[in-house]
Amino acid sequence: MIPEVEGKPRVNVDGYDGGVHICRRIIGLSTDEDCVNGTCEWAEPSDARPDELTDGMAINCDCVRLGPGWC
């Protein structure tokens, strides 16, 4: 999963106001005991993004859903 995401662009669409924020690439992806961690390189400066869109990211493994065939 990580090689398919590493270095690729992403788009964040705000579920409340529909704002669109462009991430040029996600880098430094790794896993620890319970999270997928990485760094986002945003197109907009931090003061133009909502506070929750920080440069660092961590997705708790409880929030990750894998399709059929994954263990």
C-alpha positions as CSV (number, residue, x, y, z in Angstrom):
1,M,0.0,0.0,0.0
2,I,2.7,2.5,0.9
3,P,4.6,2.3,-2.4
4,E,1.4,3.1,-4.3
5,V,0.8,6.3,-2.2
6,E,4.3,7.6,-1.5
7,G,5.2,10.7,-3.5
8,K,1.8,11.0,-5.2
9,P,-0.5,14.0,-5.1
10,R,-3.8,13.9,-3.1
11,V,-6.8,16.2,-2.8
12,N,-8.7,16.9,0.4
13,V,-12.3,18.0,0.1
14,D,-13.8,19.5,3.2
15,G,-17.1,17.8,4.1
16,Y,-18.5,20.9,5.7
17,D,-17.9,23.7,3.2
18,G,-16.7,21.8,0.1
19,G,-13.3,23.6,0.2
20,V,-10.6,21.8,-1.9
21,H,-7.0,21.6,-0.8
22,I,-4.2,20.2,-2.9
23,C,-1.4,18.1,-1.5
24,R,1.5,18.0,-4.0
25,R,2.8,14.8,-2.5
26,I,2.8,12.6,0.6
27,I,6.3,11.6,1.7
28,G,8.0,9.7,4.5
29,L,5.2,7.2,4.9
30,S,5.8,4.6,7.6
31,T,3.9,2.5,10.1
32,D,4.3,2.2,13.8
33,E,2.4,0.1,16.3
34,D,-1.0,1.6,15.5
35,C,-0.7,4.4,12.9
36,V,0.3,5.2,9.3
37,N,2.5,8.3,9.5
38,G,3.8,10.7,6.8
39,T,4.3,14.3,5.7
40,C,2.1,16.3,3.3
41,E,3.6,18.8,1.0
42,W,0.6,21.2,0.5
43,A,0.2,23.6,-2.5
44,E,-1.3,26.2,-0.1
45,P,0.5,27.8,2.8
46,S,-0.6,26.7,6.2
47,D,-2.6,29.9,6.9
48,A,-4.7,29.2,3.8
49,R,-5.8,25.8,5.1
50,P,-8.0,24.7,8.0
51,D,-6.1,24.0,11.2
52,E,-6.7,20.2,11.0
53,L,-4.7,20.1,7.7
54,T,-1.2,20.1,9.2
55,D,2.0,19.1,7.4
56,G,2.4,15.9,9.5
57,M,-0.2,13.2,9.3
58,A,-1.1,10.1,11.2
59,I,-4.0,7.8,10.4
60,N,-4.9,5.4,13.2
61,C,-5.1,1.8,12.0
62,D,-8.6,1.6,13.4
63,C,-9.6,4.1,10.7
64,V,-8.0,2.1,7.8
65,R,-10.3,-0.2,6.0
66,L,-8.8,-2.7,3.6
67,G,-10.7,-4.6,0.9
68,P,-11.0,-8.3,0.4
69,G,-7.8,-10.3,0.4
70,W,-5.9,-8.2,2.9
71,C,-4.9,-9.6,6.3
